[in-house]
Amino acid sequence: MKKGLGTGVIIVGIIVIIAVMLMGSYNGFVNAEEDVNQSYAQIENQLQRRLDLIPNLVKTVKGYAAHEKGVIQSISDARARLAGAKTPQEEATANADLSNALSRLLVVVENYPNLKADAQFTRLMDELAGTENRLAVARRDYNAQVAVYNKKVKRFPGAIIAGMTGFDQKQYFKADPRAQEAPKVDFGGNG
C-alpha cells in the first residue's frame, strides 16, 4: 500500500513539474508576442506622426507651387494607401510609395527658393526628417523583437508548445523591393 502511494506522489510530482514548465513556456510566448506587438505599435505611431505632418507640408507647398498638382496628388494618394494598410508588408509598400512621392516633392522645392526659406516649411521638413529617423529605429526594434519571437517559436521545445497553443511566426517589416532603386530626380521643371 505504501509503495503504491509513493509511486502516486512521484507521478503527481512529475505532472506538476511538467505543468509548471509548460505554463512558464506559454507565458514566455505571451510575453514575446506582446513585445512584438508593442514594437509594431511604435512603427504605427511614427507612421501616424508622419501622416499627420504631411497635410501641413502639402498645404505649405501648395501656396508656393500651385501648378505642381501631380506631385501633391501623388503624396496625398500615397498617404491614403499608408493609412489604409493592414499588414506589415502593405505598410512597407505604402511607406515606399510615400517616400518616393516625398522625394519628388523635394525636387519641386528646389525650383522655389522662397519655399525653401519659409520658416514653416523648414520646421515641417525638420519634423519629417526626425520622424523618418524614428521610423527607422522603430522598424529596427520591431524586426529585432520579431527575431527573438520567431526563434522562440522555431526552437525545441518551444516549437511543440507554440504549435499546440497557436503561436505562429511573425512577419518582418521588410522594405518594398522598389526601395532599392534610387529616386529619379529631374530638375527640368516638368513636375
Phi, psi and omega per residue, in radians:
M1 nan -0.788 3.135
K2 -1.152 -0.594 -3.135
K3 -1.138 -0.719 3.118
G4 -1.174 -0.655 3.115
L5 -1.165 -0.730 3.116
G6 -1.111 -0.699 3.098
T7 -1.140 -0.708 3.113
G8 -1.086 -0.721 3.122
V9 -1.130 -0.722 3.128
I10 -1.111 -0.759 3.134
I11 -1.109 -0.788 3.108
V12 -1.078 -0.711 3.119
G13 -1.084 -0.757 3.114
I14 -1.104 -0.745 3.123
I15 -1.082 -0.748 3.123
V16 -1.101 -0.759 3.132
I17 -1.092 -0.786 3.113
I18 -1.098 -0.739 3.137
A19 -1.089 -0.731 3.124
V20 -1.130 -0.715 3.121
M21 -1.134 -0.754 3.124
L22 -1.112 -0.728 -3.138
M23 -1.117 -0.733 3.118
G24 -1.108 -0.732 3.128
S25 -1.152 -0.766 3.116
Y26 -1.052 -0.798 3.126
N27 -1.099 -0.583 3.060
G28 -1.098 -0.697 3.074
F29 -1.129 -0.744 3.127
V30 -1.049 -0.810 3.137
N31 -1.101 -0.777 -3.132
A32 -1.122 -0.706 3.125
E33 -1.144 -0.684 3.099
E34 -1.166 -0.622 3.058
D35 -1.076 -0.714 3.089
V36 -1.105 -0.823 -3.135
N37 -1.080 -0.705 3.119
Q38 -1.128 -0.737 3.112
S39 -1.123 -0.699 3.113
Y40 -1.144 -0.635 3.099
A41 -1.073 -0.564 3.092
Q42 -1.191 -0.636 3.050
I43 -1.089 -0.846 -3.138
E44 -1.075 -0.644 3.102
N45 -1.066 -0.800 -3.141
Q46 -1.238 -0.627 3.069
L47 -1.114 -0.692 3.106
Q48 -1.137 -0.715 3.103
R49 -1.046 -0.741 3.113
R50 -1.101 -0.800 3.128
L51 -1.059 -0.629 3.134
D52 -1.242 -0.567 -3.140
L53 -1.291 -0.602 -2.972
I54 -1.083 -0.750 3.122
P55 -1.012 -0.656 3.107
N56 -1.181 -0.676 3.110
L57 -1.141 -0.791 3.126
V58 -1.084 -0.746 -3.141
K59 -1.068 -0.712 3.122
T60 -1.130 -0.763 -3.138
V61 -1.166 -0.682 -3.127
K62 -0.974 -0.645 3.137
G63 -1.092 -0.516 -3.112
Y64 -1.692 -0.592 -2.970
A65 -2.228 1.067 -3.068
A66 -1.033 -0.531 -3.080
H67 -1.486 0.034 3.121
E68 -1.639 0.781 -3.039
K69 -1.106 -0.589 -3.123
G70 -1.070 -0.759 -3.140
V71 -1.165 -0.786 -3.121
I72 -1.125 -0.687 3.121
Q73 -1.154 -0.695 3.140
S74 -1.132 -0.606 3.080
I75 -1.167 -0.787 3.134
S76 -1.086 -0.741 3.129
D77 -1.132 -0.785 3.141
A78 -1.137 -0.653 3.095
R79 -1.086 -0.742 3.134
A80 -1.131 -0.695 3.107
R81 -1.125 -0.684 3.126
L82 -1.167 -0.710 3.129
A83 -1.140 -0.509 -3.111
G84 -1.648 -0.006 -3.109
A85 -1.166 2.479 -3.073
K86 -1.934 -0.496 -3.073
T87 -2.061 2.842 3.079
P88 -0.984 -0.656 -3.125
Q89 -1.212 -0.714 3.080
E90 -1.099 -0.690 3.118
E91 -1.153 -0.686 3.125
A92 -1.109 -0.749 3.127
T93 -1.134 -0.818 3.135
A94 -1.134 -0.638 3.106
N95 -1.101 -0.725 3.108
A96 -1.124 -0.712 3.104
D97 -1.068 -0.762 -3.133
L98 -1.152 -0.709 3.106
S99 -1.075 -0.726 3.092
N100 -1.110 -0.731 3.124
A101 -1.124 -0.706 3.122
L102 -1.172 -0.575 3.096
S103 -1.164 -0.615 3.071
R104 -1.175 -0.573 3.088
L105 -1.097 -0.677 3.140
L106 -1.126 -0.548 3.058
V107 -1.144 -0.738 3.106
V108 -1.065 -0.737 -3.111
V109 -1.035 -0.635 3.125
E110 -1.046 -0.487 -3.125
N111 -1.438 -0.105 -3.088
Y112 -2.244 1.481 -3.102
P113 -1.013 -0.596 3.137
N114 -1.137 -0.601 3.118
L115 -1.162 -0.742 3.137
K116 -1.085 -0.508 -3.120
A117 -1.513 -0.208 -3.096
D118 -1.137 2.234 -3.069
A119 -1.103 -0.718 -3.130
Q120 -1.153 -0.742 3.118
F121 -1.078 -0.786 3.141
T122 -1.069 -0.758 3.130
R123 -1.100 -0.783 3.138
L124 -1.118 -0.706 3.117
M125 -1.149 -0.662 3.086
D126 -1.122 -0.739 3.103
E127 -1.118 -0.698 3.124
L128 -1.136 -0.724 3.101
A129 -1.086 -0.728 3.090
G130 -1.096 -0.693 3.119
T131 -1.147 -0.703 3.105
E132 -1.040 -0.714 3.113
N133 -1.152 -0.746 3.115
R134 -1.094 -0.673 3.105
L135 -1.089 -0.746 3.131
A136 -1.070 -0.752 3.125
V137 -1.158 -0.755 -3.134
A138 -1.110 -0.701 3.098
R139 -1.132 -0.739 3.108
R140 -1.082 -0.798 3.142
D141 -1.122 -0.709 3.113
Y142 -1.078 -0.848 -3.126
N143 -1.098 -0.587 3.073
A144 -1.146 -0.726 3.110
Q145 -1.167 -0.681 3.095
V146 -1.085 -0.701 3.134
A147 -1.091 -0.783 3.118
V148 -1.066 -0.821 -3.121
Y149 -1.106 -0.855 -3.107
N150 -1.091 -0.643 3.069
K151 -1.087 -0.716 3.130
K152 -1.111 -0.695 3.136
V153 -1.206 -0.591 -3.048
K154 -1.499 -0.515 -3.029
R155 -1.362 2.682 3.062
F156 -1.438 2.433 0.015
P157 -1.549 0.033 -3.114
G158 -0.980 -0.615 -3.128
A159 -1.056 -0.672 3.129
I160 -1.188 -0.821 -3.115
I161 -1.168 -0.717 3.114
A162 -1.072 -0.735 3.121
G163 -1.119 -0.686 -3.128
M164 -1.262 -0.516 -3.029
T165 -1.857 0.019 3.024
G166 1.481 0.345 3.078
F167 -1.513 2.016 -3.127
D168 -1.845 2.826 3.089
Q169 -1.097 2.662 3.114
K170 -1.784 2.703 3.102
Q171 -1.472 2.445 2.992
Y172 -1.316 2.698 3.021
F173 -1.480 1.753 -3.071
K174 -1.766 2.527 3.069
A175 -1.207 2.567 3.045
D176 -1.131 2.454 -3.128
P177 -0.962 -0.514 3.136
R178 -1.182 -0.300 -3.136
A179 -1.170 -0.299 3.110
Q180 -1.341 -0.291 3.130
E181 -1.506 2.397 3.079
A182 -1.239 2.440 3.103
P183 -1.077 2.519 3.117
K184 -1.451 2.124 -3.113
V185 -1.912 2.219 -3.121
D186 -2.264 1.911 3.136
F187 -1.577 0.263 -3.128
G188 -1.320 -0.138 3.102
G189 1.426 0.308 3.133
N190 -1.368 -0.204 3.122
G191 1.266 nan nan
